[in-house]
Amino acid sequence: MTQQSRRPFPTREAREPSRRTVVRGSLGVGAAALGAPLLSACGGGPAADPKTVTFGSNGADATPEKAYAAVTGAFTEDSGLKVKTNTVDHDTFQKSISTYLQGTPDDVFTWFAGYRMQYFAKKKLAHPIDDVWEKIGSGFSDAAKQLSKGEDGKYYFVPLYNYPWAVFYRKSVFKQRGYEVPRTWSEFTALAKKMKKDGLSPIASGYGGGDSWSILGAFDYLNLRANGYDFHMDLMRGEVAWTDRRTTKTLDLWRELSGFYQQGAGGRSWQDAAQSLLDKESGMAVIGLFLGQQITDEKLRADIDFFPFPEVDPTHGQEAVEAPTDGFMLSRKPKNLKGATKLLAYLGGAEAENLYMGVDPSNVAVNSRADTGKYNALQKKSADLIASAKHITQFGDRDSDPGFISTVVLPGFTQWLGHPDDGAALLKKIESQRSRFFTA
């Protein structure tokens, strides 16, 4: 049977775990400030049980925890290997990840595709898994394969699910008010003005406390739509100046958008903002599909819909979609390499994805062989949106140096959103710190 191991952490009320929490410090430094790492291995010493695989999970919220238990339980039944799970909330997991990986981590651990995976692969804190991909590779697209490779061309990551960011709304509100789904920026802002006139908060927003990461979705889409995928990725990777006139254009658009945010957004959590959409107090929300984790009433779920973030420049249209991809990595010196490899091969298969998505309908499977027949309408539409994208981005803190985002960009953005001006001073301040995190 799958074993659940819990470390003594602060109460859930005290730590307020969020669905996608950004690292609150450089991956190389932030965890060290915690002293003894709160995220610790449950694998034991050199004489680790060869019939047990240890698994470090960031899925502490009820739904993902239950989904992971279903998957690891099925693996145990199939393989005869026990899975000892060390479950830690998202925030603590990410703050402690560097210290954790440099110590005696669990054999397999949850993490993110793309730049965030490549960081640890480059630091030799993860074990390559090309042998796993020889078994699972036929089930994944070229895009998924690319997201799973390190800079050395080797595989280090097994995808499980992804989820799109878009503009969510309630169908009944649009029908009752006679609102039309916008496609362009002018249509979008005209709709927001109409909602405001009708007494709604046009755009649900909450970025208080540890939820400042949530504002990156709007920034990313504005930059992608105004300046295109190539410029956005160059900016994220530190290859162009933040004082570039194109970034200034993005902040000009964001200043216009911020005029439609809920009052008091800086003191509200993303969950509270999302709830205002569900309660019909707000008309729209720029958010990820994980919004669905707050919904237990299937009638309510059926009333939720979304549309792609609107077009700003026809040159770039709506060709890019933010679809963060979550999955698994292998620690650099796993205690049970053979068992861990078996677990990763199972996790990368359609069966595991079917089990996970059967419990957690706020995501969509990455494996092309996964069964989509039981997807709800939001999952089906999400899968179609991702499949139709010309470019897929992860998310601001996943496509860039997380320390740069968490200690420079996010504090600047949140302060600026409180009193948005022309943005020149903000961009100059961000640019002054770029060289600390990116080298030529």
N, C-alpha and C positions, 0 to 999 in steps of 0.2 A: 504494500500500500504506500501511497505517497505520504511523506511526513512533512508537516508544516513546522518550521522553526521560527520562533519570534524572539527578537531581541528587545530588551527594555528600552523603549523610546518614550518621548513625551506623549501625553494623551492626544487622541485625534483632534480634540477641540483646540488643544494648544498649538498643534503643528499645522492644522488646516491643509492637508495634502491636496494638491491641485492636479488636474488631468494632464497638463504638460508644463512642468515647472522648469524654468531656465536655471542654469548653473549660476549661483550667486557669487561667483569668484572664479578666477582662472583655474582651469583644471589642474594646473601644476601647483597651485598655491592654496586655493580655497579650502581644500579638505584638510590641509595641515593645520589650519587655524582651529580646527575642532578639537585638537588634542588627541585623545584616544578615539580612533575611528568608530563611529556608531554603526557603520556598515561593516560587519566582520564576517569572516567565513564560518561555515558550519561544517567544514569538511574534516577537521581534525588534523593530526600530524602525519608523519611519513607512512605509518601503518594503516592508512585509510582503507576501508572495506572495499574490496574489488567488486562487490555486488551492489555498491551504492554510488550514485552520481549526485553531486551537490549542485544546487541550482540557486543562484542569486537573483531574486526577482524584485522589480520596482512596482509590481502590481498590488499595492496594499488596499486600494479602494475595493469595495465589495464585489463589483462585477468582474473586473479583471482577475482578482484573486480566485474567484470561483472558476473562471474560465481556465486559468493556468492549472488549477487543481484537476479539472476534467482532463486536460491534455496530458499532464504528467501521470495521472492515474491510469490512463489508457496505455501509455508507454510502459508502465510497470507491468500491466497485465500482458502486454504483447511480448516484452523482452525478458521479464523476470528480474530486471534490475530495479532496485528501489531508487526513488528520487527524494532527496532530503532538501526541502525548499527553505531558503532563508528570505523571508518576505520583509521588505523595507519600503516605507512610503517614498513616492517619487522624489520629493525635495531632498530628503536625507540621503537617498541613494546617489543623487547627482552631486551633492556637495561633498560626499565622501568617496566618490568613485576613484580618484587618483590614488589616495592612500590605500584604499581597498585593493586595487590591482597591483600595487607595489608590495603588498603583504602576502598573505596566503588566501587568495580569493577562492570562491567556489569554482567548480569545474566549468560550468556554463553560466553565463549571466545575461540579463536583458540589457539591450542598448539600442542605439540608433544608427541608421544607414548613413552613407555619404561621408562628409567631412568629419563628423563626430567619431565615426568608426576609424577613419584613416588616421586620426590624431593618435589613438592608442596603438594602432598597428605600427605606425612610424616610430613610436617610443618603445617598441618591442615589449609591450604590455599585453599582447594578445598572440595567440597561436594561429598560424595559417591553417585553413581547412579546405584546401583544394581537393582532398580525398572525399570530403563530404559532398562537394559540388559535382564530383564525378557521378554521384548517385542521384542527386536532386536537380541537376542543372536543366534537364529537359522540360521541367515544369515552370521555368521562369523566362520572362522576356529579356531581351538584350538590355533594356533600361534597368531592370531589376538586378541583372548580373553586374552591370557597371557600378551600381550603388553599393554593391557588396564587395568590391575589390579595394585593396589598399593601393597606395601610390606605386608599390613594387609589382603590381599586376596580379598578386596572389589574392585568394579569397579569404576574408576574415569575418564574414557576416552571413547569417541566414535570415532572410526576411520572413515575417509572420503576417503582418497586416499593414495597411496604410489607410489614410482617411483624408478626404479633401477639405480644404477651407473654401468657403463660398459665402454668399449672402443668404441667410436663412430667414424665413418668415412663416406666418400662419396663413394657410390658404383661406380659411374662413374670414379672416380680417380683410384680405385683399378682395374677396368676393363681396363682402358686406359694404366695403367702402368704394368699390369700383376701381381699385388700383390695378394698373397694368405692370407686368414684369418689365423692368427697364433693361436695355442692352447697352446704351451709351452713357457717358458721364453726364451729359446734359439731361437725359431722361431720368437718371438716378437722382441727381440733385433736385430736379423738379418734383419728383415723387417725395423726396424728403421734406421739401417745403410744404407740400400738400399735407403730409402726415402731421407736421408741426402745427399747421393751421387747424387740423382736425382734433388736436388735443393729445396726440400720441408723441412719445419720445421717438423721433425717427429711427435712431440707431442705438440699440442697447450697448452699453459699454461699462466695463468694470476693470480697473487695473490697479486697485489698491493693494497695499501690503506686498505679498509675494507674487501677485498676479500681473506685474508690469509686463511680463512676457507676452500677454495677450494682445498688446497693441501692435506687435510686430506683424501680425497678419495684414492689417490695413496698410502699414508702411510698405511691406513687400509687394502687395498687389498694386499699389499706386505706382511704385517704382517700375514694376514689370510692365504695367500697362502704358506708362508714359515714356519709358526709355528702353524697354525690351529686355529680354532674357540675358543677352551677353553683357550689357552694362550692369545689370543687377548682380550677376555672379562676379563680375570684376570688382564691383564695390564690396561685396561680401568677403571676397578673398583678399582685400586690401591692395588691389592692383590699380585703383584709381583714387583720386583725391575726393574726400567728402565735400570739398568746397566746389566741386565741378558744378557748372550751371545746370546740369541735368538733375542733380540731387536737389538743388534749389527749387527747381520746377516741381519735384515730388513734394517738398514741404509746402509749397504754395497750394497744391491740391489738398494736402492733408489739413492745412489750416481751414480750407473751405469745408472739408468733411467734418472736422471737429465741431463746427458750429451746430451740427445736428446730433451730437452725442448727448446722452442723458446728463442731466445736472448731477454733479457730485460723483462723476465716474471715477475720480482719483481715490475715493474712499469706499469703493464698492468692489466686491470680488467678482470674478467672471461668472461664478455660479449664480450670484444674485442678479447680475445683468441678464444672463440667459433666462432666469426665471421670469424676469419682467417681460420677455418676449412670449414665453409660454402663457403668462397671465394676461396677455393682450394689452400691456401697458406701453410696450415698445413695438414699433412696426417691423424693424429689421435688426439683424445682428451679423456682423462680420466675424465668423467663428468656424470652428471645425466640426466635423460630424460627431465628435465626442459630446456635443450638445445632447445627443440621444441618451447618454447615460443617466440624465436627470429625469427621463420619462419612464414611468411604469405603466401608465394607462395607454393601451394600444390605440384607442380612439383618438387620443391626443397625438400620438406618434403619426397617425394617418393624416393629421391636419398640418403637419410640418412639411415644408418644401424649401427648396433653395434655387438660386440662379447664380451663374458664374459672375464673378466680380466684373463690373461693366467696363466696356472699352473706353479708353481715353484717347489713344492715337490709333487710327485705322491701320497704320503700318505694323503695329504689334497686335492689334485686335484683342482677342481673349485666348491667345494661343498657349499661354503658360498657366499651369495649375499648381498650387501649393498642395502637396500630398505627402506629408511626413510618413516615413516608413520605419516601423519598429520591428525588432527581432532579437537575435541572439548572437553572442560571441563566445569564443573559447579562451579561457585564461591562459597565460603564457606557459605555466607548468602545472597542468591539471593533475590531481592526485590519481584520477582514474581516466586516463586518456582514451582507452578503448571504449569504456562505457559512455564517456562524454561525447565521443564521436558518433556512437549509436544514437544517443539522445538528439544530437543536432540533426542527424539525417532524418530522424522521425519528425522533429519539429519543422523541417523544411518540406514535408510531404503534405499532400492534399488532405489526408485523414486528420492530421493535427489541426490544420486550418479550419476544416469543417467543424471540428469539436469546439474550437475556440469561438468561432463566429456564431455557433449555435447558442452560446451563453451570452456573448457580448455583441449585440447588433449595432454597435456604434463604430464599427470598422468594416473593412472589406478585405478579403483574402488577396494575397499577392500571387500565390501559385495559380497558374492558369488552369490547372486541373481540378481546383477546388469546386465544390458543388454550390452553384449560385441559385439553385431552384427554390431554396427556402429564404432567400434574401427578402427583406421588406422593401417597400418602394424606395426609401431613402438609400438603402444599400445598393440597389440596382442602379439608381440614378448616379450614385457616387462612382460606381465601377465604370459606368459609361463615360462620365466626365473625365476620369483619370485616363481611360483608354483613348479618348479623343484628343488629349493634350499633345501639342507639338513639343512642349518643354515641361518638365516636372521639377519643381524646386522642393526642398525639404521644409525649411522655415528659417527665419532670420538667425536664431541662435544655433541652428544645426548646419547652416551653410557658411558660417563664419567662425572665427575664433570666439569661443564662448566667453572667455575672460574679457575680451574687447567689448562684446555685446553687453555683458552683465555689469561691468564696472564703468564703462564709458558711454556707450550708446543708449542703453535703457534709462539710466539716471537722467541723461540729457533730454531724451524724448519725453519722459514723464513730467519733468519740470517745465519743458516747453509747452506741453499740452495744457498745462494749467493757465498759461497766458500766451497763446501762440502769436508770435510776431512774424517778421519776415524770415526768421530762421538763420540769418547770416552768422550771427554770433555763435549760435549752437553748432552749426556746421564747422566753423573755424575751430571751436573747442574740440570737437570730435577729431578733426583732422590733425590737431596738434598731438594727439595720443596714438595715431595710427602706427607710427614707426616702432612703438614699444611692443607691438604684437605681431607685426608683419615685417619680414626682412626681404630684401631684394634677392 
